[in-house]
């Protein structure tokens, strides 16, 4: 049995997706014009998508996700606190093969650094750095 969606659901979803796309673009320091040039999506469409006034089609979302180096599932995740890092880590087995042994050691060191930083923040009673950021949480993108 299918249930009907409430009238505001579509607009809410577009707005949520647009906010994730914009925060990721901002985090990466890209302008809407740069996104347009790199994806072939008109700049006005990028703006409309980010504001939630225009639906994004599947191919556009794939292009944006590829540019932002995140999976489409990160942007479609309904969890408001979806962690870009978790989605990036899910793809690690595929990308790991391209890393040298030294690269893998460096990644492991960085993971240890992040764990130590989080532990220090917790001891000091500070909120985790990702809570204070306007960008995607834990988005240490390649």
VEXDREN-2710 file (C-alpha; in Angstrom, 1 decimal):
% VEXDREN-2710
k/r/px/py/pz
1/UNK/0.0/0.0/0.0
2/UNK/1.4/3.4/-0.9
3/UNK/0.8/6.4/1.2
4/UNK/0.3/9.9/-0.2
5/UNK/2.9/12.5/0.7
6/UNK/1.9/15.7/2.4
7/UNK/1.8/18.8/0.2
8/UNK/5.0/20.3/1.8
9/UNK/7.1/17.2/1.5
10/UNK/8.4/17.8/-2.0
11/UNK/9.4/21.4/-1.3
12/UNK/11.0/20.4/2.0
13/UNK/13.1/17.7/0.3
14/UNK/14.2/20.2/-2.4
15/UNK/15.2/22.7/0.2
16/UNK/17.1/20.1/2.3
17/UNK/18.9/18.8/-0.8
18/UNK/19.7/22.4/-2.0
19/UNK/21.1/23.3/1.4
20/UNK/23.4/20.2/1.4
21/UNK/24.6/21.0/-2.1
22/UNK/25.2/24.7/-1.2
23/UNK/27.0/24.0/2.0
24/UNK/29.3/21.5/0.2
25/UNK/30.0/23.9/-2.6
26/UNK/30.8/26.7/-0.1
27/UNK/33.0/24.3/1.9
28/UNK/35.0/23.5/-1.2
29/UNK/35.3/27.2/-2.0
30/UNK/33.6/27.0/-5.4
31/UNK/31.4/29.6/-6.9
32/UNK/28.2/28.7/-8.7
33/UNK/29.8/29.8/-11.9
34/UNK/32.7/27.4/-11.4
35/UNK/30.2/24.6/-10.7
36/UNK/28.4/25.5/-13.9
37/UNK/31.5/25.5/-15.9
38/UNK/32.7/22.1/-14.5
39/UNK/29.4/20.3/-14.8
40/UNK/27.6/21.9/-17.7
41/UNK/24.6/22.8/-15.5
42/UNK/23.6/26.4/-16.2
43/UNK/24.6/28.8/-13.3
44/UNK/20.9/29.9/-12.9
45/UNK/19.9/26.2/-12.5
46/UNK/22.6/25.7/-9.8
47/UNK/21.2/28.7/-8.0
48/UNK/17.6/27.5/-8.3
49/UNK/18.6/24.0/-7.1
50/UNK/20.5/25.3/-4.1
51/UNK/17.5/27.5/-3.2
52/UNK/15.1/24.6/-3.5
53/UNK/13.0/26.2/-6.1
54/UNK/14.0/23.7/-8.8
55/UNK/14.1/19.9/-8.8
56/UNK/17.5/18.4/-9.6
57/UNK/17.4/15.5/-12.1
58/UNK/19.4/12.3/-11.6
59/UNK/22.2/13.2/-14.1
60/UNK/22.6/16.7/-12.6
61/UNK/23.0/15.2/-9.1
62/UNK/25.5/12.7/-10.4
63/UNK/27.6/15.5/-11.9
64/UNK/27.4/17.5/-8.7
65/UNK/28.3/14.6/-6.5
66/UNK/31.2/13.7/-8.8
67/UNK/32.5/17.3/-8.7
68/UNK/32.1/17.4/-4.9
69/UNK/33.7/14.0/-4.6
70/UNK/30.9/12.6/-2.5
71/UNK/28.4/9.9/-3.2
72/UNK/24.9/10.8/-4.4
73/UNK/23.7/8.9/-1.3
74/UNK/25.2/11.6/1.0
75/UNK/23.0/14.2/-0.7
76/UNK/19.9/12.0/-0.6
77/UNK/20.4/10.8/3.0
78/UNK/17.3/11.9/4.9
79/UNK/19.3/12.1/8.2
80/UNK/19.7/15.8/8.9
81/UNK/23.0/15.0/10.6
82/UNK/24.3/12.8/7.7
83/UNK/28.1/12.7/7.9
84/UNK/29.9/13.3/4.7
85/UNK/32.9/11.6/6.2
86/UNK/30.9/8.4/6.7
87/UNK/29.9/8.4/3.1
88/UNK/33.4/9.1/2.0
89/UNK/34.7/6.3/4.1
90/UNK/32.2/3.9/2.6
91/UNK/34.0/4.5/-0.7
92/UNK/37.5/3.9/0.7
93/UNK/37.9/0.3/-0.4
94/UNK/37.5/1.4/-4.0
95/UNK/39.9/4.4/-3.7
96/UNK/42.4/2.7/-1.5
97/UNK/43.9/0.6/-4.4
98/UNK/45.2/3.9/-6.0
99/UNK/47.0/4.9/-2.8
100/UNK/50.7/4.1/-2.2
101/UNK/51.8/2.4/1.0
102/UNK/53.0/5.8/2.3
103/UNK/49.6/7.4/1.4
104/UNK/47.8/4.7/3.4
105/UNK/50.1/5.4/6.4
106/UNK/49.4/9.1/6.1
107/UNK/45.6/8.4/6.1
108/UNK/45.9/6.2/9.2
109/UNK/47.9/9.0/11.0
110/UNK/45.2/11.5/10.1
111/UNK/42.5/9.2/11.4
112/UNK/44.4/8.9/14.7
113/UNK/44.8/12.7/14.8
114/UNK/41.1/13.2/14.3
115/UNK/40.3/10.7/17.1
116/UNK/42.7/12.5/19.5
117/UNK/41.3/15.9/18.6
118/UNK/37.7/14.7/19.3
119/UNK/38.8/13.1/22.6
120/UNK/40.5/16.4/23.6
121/UNK/37.4/18.4/22.6
122/UNK/35.2/16.0/24.7
123/UNK/37.6/16.4/27.7
124/UNK/37.4/20.2/27.4
125/UNK/33.6/20.1/27.1
126/UNK/33.8/21.7/23.7
127/UNK/31.4/20.7/21.0
128/UNK/32.9/18.7/18.2
129/UNK/34.3/20.8/15.4
130/UNK/31.7/19.5/12.9
131/UNK/28.9/20.9/15.1
132/UNK/30.3/24.4/14.8
133/UNK/30.8/24.2/11.0
134/UNK/28.2/25.4/8.5
135/UNK/29.7/23.0/5.9
136/UNK/29.2/19.2/5.6
137/UNK/30.1/17.5/8.8
138/UNK/33.5/15.8/8.9
139/UNK/34.0/16.6/5.2
140/UNK/37.7/16.0/4.9
141/UNK/37.4/15.7/1.1
142/UNK/40.3/14.5/-1.1
END
